[in-house]
Amino acid sequence: ITLVNAKTETMNVADSDVAWTTIDKALAQTKSDNKKFILVDLYTDWCGWCKKMDENTFKESSVTSLLNDNFTAVKFNAETPNPVSFNGKTYSFTKTGARGANQLALDLGSVGGKLGYPTLVVLDANGNKLQAFPGYKDVETMSAILKFYQSGSYKTMDFQQYQSGQ
């Protein structure tokens, strides 16, 4: 699947059944589809673990069903050089270290001041960050993350407590 956002930047996304959209369309789509959450997959073109998640985790039908039924799924290239609009604000590319990242990726995905790839970020329907999950997620862990939010458990416990009770 190739997604094209308003800035005509194309994203090559591994073929899957996940109904990916772009960050600039996420809030409107979440409201029109009456969903409670947005899941943002922060990736880069050079990230091997990102590709592995596309090939394995995001291909699994149980993950695909949970995602499509309960979340607006967004693929976001963290290193996009183009300005990105989200939730009434425009985010630009910021040079950090040898590469750099879009400020939105830094704002959403940083955990302890660091941004790694892949990072999954769960937002509420208004675009507020609920939690970031850095690193590769296998099918079992991804399913647990999705069910943690879908079930409403995130309101009463943290993810580690949820996982230990599974």
FENJO-V647753 format. One record per residue. D_CENTER is the distance of its C-alpha to the mean C-alpha in Angstrom with 2 decimals. Layout:
[[D_CENTER] [D_CENTER]]
This chain:
[[16.73] [16.72] [14.86] [16.74] [15.72] [18.46] [19.24] [20.04] [17.78] [17.11] [14.24] [15.50] [13.23] [14.98] [16.74] [15.25] [15.59] [12.00] [12.38] [9.76] [10.33] [10.17] [9.21] [12.96] [13.39] [10.69] [13.11] [16.10] [14.70] [13.57] [17.13] [18.90] [17.41] [18.16] [14.92] [14.26] [10.50] [7.30] [4.13] [1.49] [2.66] [5.43] [8.52] [12.18] [14.94] [17.02] [14.77] [16.52] [14.29] [11.31] [13.93] [15.12] [11.91] [12.03] [15.72] [15.89] [13.19] [11.63] [15.33] [16.58] [17.81] [17.33] [13.55] [13.56] [15.82] [14.04] [10.75] [12.91] [15.33] [13.44] [10.03] [9.15] [6.54] [5.36] [6.03] [6.97] [9.95] [10.43] [14.12] [14.71] [18.19] [18.18] [17.97] [15.05] [15.79] [13.64] [15.39] [18.76] [18.24] [18.18] [16.48] [18.27] [18.11] [19.54] [21.62] [21.14] [22.97] [23.56] [20.51] [18.53] [15.16] [14.20] [14.92] [11.80] [9.81] [12.76] [12.82] [9.35] [8.97] [12.68] [14.18] [17.96] [17.99] [16.35] [13.22] [12.77] [10.88] [8.86] [6.99] [4.42] [4.78] [6.63] [8.63] [11.95] [13.39] [14.79] [11.76] [12.82] [10.80] [11.72] [10.52] [8.72] [9.26] [10.43] [11.83] [12.19] [11.94] [14.75] [15.19] [17.00] [14.61] [11.56] [14.04] [15.20] [11.93] [11.55] [15.31] [15.39] [13.71] [15.32] [18.65] [18.61] [19.38] [17.05] [19.82] [22.52] [21.29] [18.78] [16.71] [19.47] [22.09] [20.32] [20.05] [23.66] [24.84] [23.44]]
